[in-house]
Amino acid sequence: MFFLTLSQIVGYLISIIIILVIVQFVISLLVAFNVVSMHNHWVAAIYRAVNALLEPILRPIRRLMPDTGAIDFSPLVLIVLLNIVNIILRNLAISTF
């Protein structure tokens, strides 16, 4: 029962990280297409906060991946890896239950 609860807590944390990756992606697209400006203090503060939270996680993935030019695939790799970890933990929790 403890492992099931622990796997659910980790699942929620994984969901929060995935949401942060999506927020970072959306804000970067909005800035790239000049929908919002980084001169807006609210947008800049959110973007810096999300980057500060995600950069320690994304940096090792970026070091391992080959250079693909202008496109950064590390957020996609992070989402896939987090989903794999979530599936493994959930199946382990179910098998011990």
KETOR-217712 format. One record per atom (N, C-alpha, C): residue in three letters; residue number from 0; y, x, z; atom name. Coordinates in steps of 0.02 Angstrom, whole numbers, plus 50000, padded with zeros to 5 digits. Example, Ala and Ser with C-alpha at 12.3 -4.5 7.8 and 13.67 -1.06 7.14 Angstrom:
REC   type   seq       y       x       z   atom
REC    ALA     0   49716   50660   50390      N
REC    ALA     0   49775   50615   50390     CA
REC    ALA     0   49835   50660   50390      C
REC    SER     1   49888   50642   50354      N
REC    SER     1   49947   50684   50357     CA
REC    SER     1   50002   50645   50394      C
# end
This chain:
REC   type   seq       y       x       z   atom
REC    MET     0   49940   50041   50000      N
REC    MET     0   50000   50000   50000     CA
REC    MET     0   50063   50044   50000      C
REC    PHE     1   50062   50099   50037      N
REC    PHE     1   50119   50144   50040     CA
REC    PHE     1   50133   50174   49971      C
REC    PHE     2   50080   50193   49935      N
REC    PHE     2   50090   50225   49870     CA
REC    PHE     2   50118   50174   49820      C
REC    LEU     3   50099   50111   49827      N
REC    LEU     3   50125   50059   49783     CA
REC    LEU     3   50200   50050   49795      C
REC    THR     4   50220   50049   49858      N
REC    THR     4   50291   50043   49875     CA
REC    THR     4   50330   50104   49851      C
REC    LEU     5   50301   50163   49861      N
REC    LEU     5   50334   50224   49838     CA
REC    LEU     5   50342   50225   49762      C
REC    SER     6   50291   50201   49727      N
REC    SER     6   50296   50200   49654     CA
REC    SER     6   50348   50150   49631      C
REC    GLN     7   50357   50094   49667      N
REC    GLN     7   50409   50046   49649     CA
REC    GLN     7   50479   50075   49661      C
REC    ILE     8   50487   50111   49716      N
REC    ILE     8   50552   50143   49730     CA
REC    ILE     8   50568   50194   49676      C
REC    VAL     9   50519   50235   49658      N
REC    VAL     9   50530   50284   49605     CA
REC    VAL     9   50544   50248   49539      C
REC    GLY    10   50511   50193   49527      N
REC    GLY    10   50524   50153   49466     CA
REC    GLY    10   50596   50128   49463      C
REC    TYR    11   50622   50106   49520      N
REC    TYR    11   50692   50084   49522     CA
REC    TYR    11   50740   50142   49509      C
REC    LEU    12   50725   50200   49538      N
REC    LEU    12   50767   50258   49527     CA
REC    LEU    12   50765   50279   49453      C
REC    ILE    13   50707   50275   49423      N
REC    ILE    13   50700   50291   49352     CA
REC    ILE    13   50741   50242   49311      C
REC    SER    14   50740   50178   49329      N
REC    SER    14   50779   50128   49293     CA
REC    SER    14   50854   50142   49299      C
REC    ILE    15   50876   50164   49357      N
REC    ILE    15   50947   50181   49366     CA
REC    ILE    15   50966   50240   49322      C
REC    ILE    16   50923   50290   49318      N
REC    ILE    16   50938   50348   49276     CA
REC    ILE    16   50941   50328   49202      C
REC    ILE    17   50895   50285   49181      N
REC    ILE    17   50895   50261   49111     CA
REC    ILE    17   50959   50222   49097      C
REC    ILE    18   50980   50181   49143      N
REC    ILE    18   51043   50144   49134     CA
REC    ILE    18   51102   50192   49128      C
REC    LEU    19   51102   50245   49169      N
REC    LEU    19   51156   50295   49165     CA
REC    LEU    19   51156   50330   49097      C
REC    VAL    20   51097   50344   49070      N
REC    VAL    20   51093   50376   49004     CA
REC    VAL    20   51122   50329   48951      C
REC    ILE    21   51106   50264   48956      N
REC    ILE    21   51133   50216   48908     CA
REC    ILE    21   51208   50209   48915      C
REC    VAL    22   51234   50209   48976      N
REC    VAL    22   51306   50206   48987     CA
REC    VAL    22   51340   50267   48957      C
REC    GLN    23   51311   50326   48968      N
REC    GLN    23   51339   50387   48940     CA
REC    GLN    23   51341   50383   48863      C
REC    PHE    24   51288   50358   48834      N
REC    PHE    24   51284   50352   48761     CA
REC    PHE    24   51336   50303   48735      C
REC    VAL    25   51343   50245   48767      N
REC    VAL    25   51392   50195   48744     CA
REC    VAL    25   51463   50222   48751      C
REC    ILE    26   51479   50253   48807      N
REC    ILE    26   51546   50280   48816     CA
REC    ILE    26   51561   50334   48764      C
REC    SER    27   51512   50377   48751      N
REC    SER    27   51524   50430   48702     CA
REC    SER    27   51534   50401   48632      C
REC    LEU    28   51498   50347   48615      N
REC    LEU    28   51509   50315   48550     CA
REC    LEU    28   51578   50282   48547      C
REC    LEU    29   51598   50249   48601      N
REC    LEU    29   51664   50217   48602     CA
REC    LEU    29   51720   50269   48596      C
REC    VAL    30   51711   50326   48627      N
REC    VAL    30   51761   50379   48621     CA
REC    VAL    30   51760   50409   48551      C
REC    ALA    31   51700   50418   48523      N
REC    ALA    31   51695   50448   48456     CA
REC    ALA    31   51726   50404   48402      C
REC    PHE    32   51722   50338   48410      N
REC    PHE    32   51750   50292   48360     CA
REC    PHE    32   51819   50267   48380      C
REC    ASN    33   51850   50300   48428      N
REC    ASN    33   51919   50285   48450     CA
REC    ASN    33   51928   50213   48473      C
REC    VAL    34   51877   50185   48503      N
REC    VAL    34   51884   50118   48532     CA
REC    VAL    34   51917   50125   48600      C
REC    VAL    35   51897   50176   48638      N
REC    VAL    35   51930   50192   48701     CA
REC    VAL    35   51951   50265   48697      C
REC    SER    36   51998   50282   48739      N
REC    SER    36   52025   50350   48739     CA
REC    SER    36   52007   50385   48804      C
REC    MET    37   51995   50449   48800      N
REC    MET    37   51983   50488   48860     CA
REC    MET    37   52047   50498   48900      C
REC    HIS    38   52105   50478   48873      N
REC    HIS    38   52167   50480   48910     CA
REC    HIS    38   52171   50423   48960      C
REC    ASN    39   52129   50372   48951      N
REC    ASN    39   52123   50319   49000     CA
REC    ASN    39   52087   50347   49061      C
REC    HIS    40   52119   50346   49119      N
REC    HIS    40   52091   50379   49178     CA
REC    HIS    40   52027   50346   49201      C
REC    TRP    41   52021   50280   49193      N
REC    TRP    41   51961   50245   49214     CA
REC    TRP    41   51901   50266   49171      C
REC    VAL    42   51910   50269   49106      N
REC    VAL    42   51857   50289   49060     CA
REC    VAL    42   51838   50362   49073      C
REC    ALA    43   51887   50404   49081      N
REC    ALA    43   51874   50475   49093     CA
REC    ALA    43   51837   50485   49159      C
REC    ALA    44   51855   50447   49210      N
REC    ALA    44   51822   50454   49275     CA
REC    ALA    44   51749   50433   49272      C
REC    ILE    45   51736   50378   49238      N
REC    ILE    45   51666   50354   49231     CA
REC    ILE    45   51626   50404   49190      C
REC    TYR    46   51655   50429   49136      N
REC    TYR    46   51619   50476   49093     CA
REC    TYR    46   51603   50541   49130      C
REC    ARG    47   51652   50566   49168      N
REC    ARG    47   51640   50628   49207     CA
REC    ARG    47   51588   50616   49261      C
REC    ALA    48   51590   50558   49294      N
REC    ALA    48   51541   50544   49347     CA
REC    ALA    48   51471   50539   49319      C
REC    VAL    49   51463   50504   49263      N
REC    VAL    49   51397   50497   49232     CA
REC    VAL    49   51372   50565   49207      C
REC    ASN    50   51416   50605   49178      N
REC    ASN    50   51396   50671   49155     CA
REC    ASN    50   51377   50716   49213      C
REC    ALA    51   51413   50711   49269      N
REC    ALA    51   51397   50752   49327     CA
REC    ALA    51   51328   50733   49356      C
REC    LEU    52   51310   50670   49351      N
REC    LEU    52   51245   50648   49376     CA
REC    LEU    52   51188   50667   49328      C
REC    LEU    53   51201   50664   49263      N
REC    LEU    53   51148   50674   49214     CA
REC    LEU    53   51140   50746   49191      C
REC    GLU    54   51193   50785   49194      N
REC    GLU    54   51190   50853   49168     CA
REC    GLU    54   51135   50897   49200      C
REC    PRO    55   51125   50894   49266      N
REC    PRO    55   51071   50934   49295     CA
REC    PRO    55   51002   50914   49270      C
REC    ILE    56   50994   50852   49249      N
REC    ILE    56   50930   50829   49222     CA
REC    ILE    56   50923   50846   49149      C
REC    LEU    57   50978   50840   49112      N
REC    LEU    57   50975   50851   49039     CA
REC    LEU    57   50977   50925   49020      C
REC    ARG    58   51007   50967   49060      N
REC    ARG    58   51014   51038   49043     CA
REC    ARG    58   50947   51073   49029      C
REC    PRO    59   50895   51064   49073      N
REC    PRO    59   50831   51097   49057     CA
REC    PRO    59   50799   51070   48993      C
REC    ILE    60   50808   51007   48979      N
REC    ILE    60   50780   50978   48918     CA
REC    ILE    60   50816   51008   48857      C
REC    ARG    61   50881   51016   48861      N
REC    ARG    61   50919   51045   48806     CA
REC    ARG    61   50899   51117   48793      C
REC    ARG    62   50882   51154   48847      N
REC    ARG    62   50861   51224   48838     CA
REC    ARG    62   50793   51228   48802      C
REC    LEU    63   50749   51180   48815      N
REC    LEU    63   50683   51182   48785     CA
REC    LEU    63   50681   51157   48713      C
REC    MET    64   50728   51113   48696      N
REC    MET    64   50728   51083   48630     CA
REC    MET    64   50761   51129   48578      C
REC    PRO    65   50737   51125   48516      N
REC    PRO    65   50770   51164   48463     CA
REC    PRO    65   50838   51135   48447      C
REC    ASP    66   50882   51176   48419      N
REC    ASP    66   50949   51154   48401     CA
REC    ASP    66   50944   51108   48341      C
REC    THR    67   50970   51047   48348      N
REC    THR    67   50967   50998   48293     CA
REC    THR    67   51035   50985   48263      C
REC    GLY    68   51083   51027   48279      N
REC    GLY    68   51149   51018   48251     CA
REC    GLY    68   51192   50973   48294      C
REC    ALA    69   51222   50924   48263      N
REC    ALA    69   51270   50881   48299     CA
REC    ALA    69   51236   50827   48340      C
REC    ILE    70   51172   50814   48328      N
REC    ILE    70   51137   50760   48364     CA
REC    ILE    70   51101   50789   48424      C
REC    ASP    71   51113   50759   48482      N
REC    ASP    71   51081   50780   48544     CA
REC    ASP    71   51025   50730   48561      C
REC    PHE    72   50963   50753   48555      N
REC    PHE    72   50906   50710   48568     CA
REC    PHE    72   50882   50713   48641      C
REC    SER    73   50915   50753   48683      N
REC    SER    73   50891   50761   48751     CA
REC    SER    73   50893   50696   48792      C
REC    PRO    74   50942   50650   48783      N
REC    PRO    74   50938   50587   48819     CA
REC    PRO    74   50877   50546   48800      C
REC    LEU    75   50860   50546   48736      N
REC    LEU    75   50801   50510   48713     CA
REC    LEU    75   50738   50540   48743      C
REC    VAL    76   50733   50606   48744      N
REC    VAL    76   50676   50640   48774     CA
REC    VAL    76   50672   50624   48848      C
REC    LEU    77   50729   50622   48882      N
REC    LEU    77   50730   50606   48953     CA
REC    LEU    77   50705   50535   48965      C
REC    ILE    78   50726   50488   48925      N
REC    ILE    78   50703   50419   48933     CA
REC    ILE    78   50628   50414   48922      C
REC    VAL    79   50603   50447   48871      N
REC    VAL    79   50530   50446   48858     CA
REC    VAL    79   50492   50478   48915      C
REC    LEU    80   50515   50535   48939      N
REC    LEU    80   50480   50569   48995     CA
REC    LEU    80   50482   50527   49059      C
REC    LEU    81   50539   50496   49073      N
REC    LEU    81   50543   50453   49132     CA
REC    LEU    81   50497   50393   49127      C
REC    ASN    82   50492   50364   49068      N
REC    ASN    82   50446   50308   49059     CA
REC    ASN    82   50374   50329   49067      C
REC    ILE    83   50357   50389   49043      N
REC    ILE    83   50289   50415   49052     CA
REC    ILE    83   50274   50426   49126      C
REC    VAL    84   50321   50455   49162      N
REC    VAL    84   50312   50465   49234     CA
REC    VAL    84   50304   50398   49270      C
REC    ASN    85   50343   50349   49250      N
REC    ASN    85   50339   50283   49281     CA
REC    ASN    85   50271   50251   49268      C
REC    ILE    86   50245   50256   49208      N
REC    ILE    86   50180   50228   49192     CA
REC    ILE    86   50125   50263   49232      C
REC    ILE    87   50128   50329   49236      N
REC    ILE    87   50077   50367   49273     CA
REC    ILE    87   50079   50347   49347      C
REC    LEU    88   50139   50345   49377      N
REC    LEU    88   50143   50326   49448     CA
REC    LEU    88   50120   50255   49461      C
REC    ARG    89   50138   50210   49417      N
REC    ARG    89   50117   50140   49425     CA
REC    ARG    89   50041   50134   49420      C
REC    ASN    90   50011   50169   49372      N
REC    ASN    90   49938   50166   49366     CA
REC    ASN    90   49902   50199   49425      C
REC    LEU    91   49930   50253   49450      N
REC    LEU    91   49902   50284   49510     CA
REC    LEU    91   49907   50238   49571      C
REC    ALA    92   49963   50204   49577      N
REC    ALA    92   49972   50158   49633     CA
REC    ALA    92   49924   50099   49628      C
REC    ILE    93   49913   50075   49568      N
REC    ILE    93   49867   50018   49559     CA
REC    ILE    93   49796   50040   49571      C
REC    SER    94   49778   50101   49550      N
REC    SER    94   49709   50124   49559     CA
REC    SER    94   49694   50139   49632      C
REC    THR    95   49744   50158   49672      N
REC    THR    95   49731   50170   49743     CA
REC    THR    95   49734   50106   49783      C
REC    PHE    96   49760   50054   49755      N
REC    PHE    96   49765   49990   49790     CA
REC    PHE    96   49698   49956   49786      C
# end
